Amino acid sequence: MDRNDSVIGPVLMAVCLLAAAPAFAQTSGDPARDPTKTEVWTPVPTIVATPSGRAPSDAIVLFDGKDVSPWESEQGGSVPWVVADGALTVVPGSKGIRTKQRFCDVQLHVEWRTPVETKGFVGQNRGNSGIFLQDLYELQVLDSYNNATYANGQAGSIYKQAMPLVNASRAPGQWQAYDIIWKAPRFSQGGGLTSPARITVLHNGVLVQDDTVLAGKTEYIGAPSYEPHGCASISLQEHDSRVSYRNIWVREL
């Protein structure tokens, strides 16, 4: 070590400590600069277990690969779709299904798969289904892999209202996933709309709807509009295509 270094090092350290001293003194002496004043310890957030490949511990499991008891036909009665190999598959010509339980604000996870066979099927006729929040608002399910259709009707769209930010579709026959945050519309006691529905959607982990505001319920023809309603079922659409679903769970928010 150089002789000068042995002298300069301790001097520099002393200067740094002296410079920092007023700051420490000011912090300890000034309640407004006490870091503990901005620490919140209660209430303590509830612990939620998140096992890999399974629903969170506080979720309501709507389909686990076998049990369809949370569901019924959209007309009431037993589920008319087929359960096999851990999947729930649409039977074309039957009817859609809906949850027996009613929901408002939710986090919803749904995995879905469109048929491998695409020959002769194009546009809206290829792997068509849909997820309806509160029975009225459709998030489109469609085979949108190299399949042209109107942008606000492809996979990830809020049907006939909002096109997805990007097309994150996988090839037909591959499992895909939607992760949805749904905020239900609010109505006054007189039936007026006080807050519109809002939705955020990740398609295969990619953001495709970013806090999108809905103009009303889904309409095939004409403009969307609102009518007052309460909590309602989550529905899966039957649209003449053998779309499959699995690993469906929901968390009430």
N, C-alpha and C positions, 0 to 999 in steps of 0.2 A: 504494500500500500504506500502510496506517495505520502510524504509528511503533510503536504497541504490538504490532501483528502481527509486525513485524520482530524484535521481542524475544521474544514468546511462542512463535513457531514453533520456533526452535532449542531453546528451553528444553524444550518438550514432547517433541521428538525425543530429547533427551538423557535425559529421564526414562524414556521407553520403552526405550531401549537399556540403561539401567542396570537396569530391571526384568527385562529378558530375559536379561541376562548370567548371573545365577545358574543359570537353567534350562539355558543352553548349557554352562556349566561342569559342572553336575551330570550332563548327558547324556554329555559327553566323559569325565568322570572315573569314571562308574559303569558297569561292563560290563553290568549287568542292563538298562540303559537305552540300550544301543547298538543302533540300528535294524538294523544289519547282522547281528546275532545271529539275527534271525528271517527272513532272506532265504535262500531255497533256490534254488540255481543248477543243480543236477544231480539226477537226469537231466533232460535237455532233452526236452520233449514232442515226439513225432514230428510232422512237418509233414504235414497232410492237405489236399490241394487240393479245393476245393468249387466246381467250375464250375457256373454257373447252368443249371438244368434237367437236370443230369446227375448221375450217382452220384458220391459222394466217391471220391477216388483210391484209398483202401484198402478199398473195398467189393467184394463179390462180386456181379457183375451176374447176376441170375437171368432177366431178360427185358428185352431192349433194343428190342423191337418187331419182331424178326425171328427171332432164334436161340432155339429151345426145347430145345437140347441139354442144358441143366442139369436138364431135367424128364423124367419118364416117367409112364406111366399108373399109377394106384394099384395095378393088378394086374400091373405090369411091362410092358415093351414101349413102343412109341412113343406119343407124346402124341395123344389122340383129338380135340383141340379144333382150332379154325380160327384161323390167323394171317392177318390182312388189315389193311391201313391202320395198321400199327404196333400193333395190339391182338391179344390172345389171347382168343378168345371161346369160352365153354362151348358144347358141342354137347349139347343135352338128350337124355337117354337113353344117353349114353356113360358114362364113369366120371370120377371126380376125378383130379387129377394131383398128383404129389409131387416134391420135389427129390431128385436122386440123392445129393447130399451131405447129411450129417447135421449137425445143429446143436444147441447147448445155449443158452447166453446170447447174445442177439443184439439188435442194432438193426435193425429191418426197415421198409422203405418199400414200400408197395403202393398203386398207383392203380387205381381200379375204376369201372365205369359200369354202371348197370342199364338195361334196355331202355326206349326211349321209349314203346312201346305198353303201356298199363296196363289197357285196357278188359277187364273180366271177371276181372281179377286183384286180389285183396285179401289183406291180412294176410301170412301166411308164404308165400303163393303168388306174391308180387310181387317179382321181382328177388332171389331167394334164392340165396345162395352162402355161403361161409365160408372163413376162413383158420385153418388148424389149426397151432398151434405144437407141435412134437415129435409130430405126428400125432394128438395126443390132446386138445388144449385149443383150443376154438373161439372165435375172435373173429368175431361175426356180420357178414355182408354182406347187406344187405337194402334194398329201396326203402322207406325210412321217411319219405318226404316226403308228408305228408297221407295216411298209411296206418296205421290203428290196428292194433295187435297187442299181445301181452303185452310189458311193458316190458323184461323180461330176455331178450327174443328179438328186439328191434329192432336196427337198425344201431348199432354201437358197444358192444353188450352182450357180455359173456362169457356165451355162450349158456346159458340156464337157471340162471345163477349170479349175475351182477352187471349191473344195468341201467346204462346210461350216465348220467353226471352231467347231460348236456343232450342234446337232439336237434340235431345239427349237419348234418343231411342236406341235400343239394342236390336239385333237381328231377330226375326220371328223364331219362336221356340226357345228363346232365352228368357230367364226370369228377370224381371225389372221391379223397381220399387218406387213408390211415392211416399214421401214424408210430408205431412200436411199440418199446417197450423191454421185452424179455422176460428174466426171470430164471428159469432152469429149477429144478425141485425137486431137492432133494438127498436121497439115501438112504444109510443106514448099510450096512456090509458085510453085516449080517444082514437087510437089506431094509426096515428101519424108516424112516419119514419123519423126516428131521432138519431140513429147511427146505422149506416149501411153495413152489409156483410163485407168481411175482408179475408183474404186468403194468401198464405205463403206456401209454396210447393217446391220441394226438391225432388227432381226426377233422376234416379240413379246417382244421388249425391250432388247433383248440379241444380243450382237455383233457376227455376223456370217461371215462377210467379213470385213477385217481390211485394208483399203487402198490398196485393191488388184489391181495389175497391170494386165490388160488384154493383151493377146497375139494377139488379133485380133477379127474379127467378129465371131459370133457363127456359127459353122458348125456341122451338124449331122455326116458327114463322113469326115475324114481328119483333118489336122491341121488348126488352125485359122490363119488368115493373115489380113493385113490391105490394104485397098484401100482408096485413098483420098476422103473425103466427107465433107459436111458442117453440119449445124444444121439440125435435122430431127425429125420426129414424135416420140412420145411415143406410143408403140403398145401393145395390149393385145391379146394373142394367143387363137385361137379356136383349141382344140385338142381332140375333141370327148368326152368331159366331161362337165357336167353342173356346172362348177365353177362359183361362184358369186363374184361380186365386189361391194364395196361401199366406200364412203368418200375418194375420190381421189382428191388430190390437189398437186400443184407444186409451188415451188419458184425458180425463175431464179436467179442464183448466178453470 
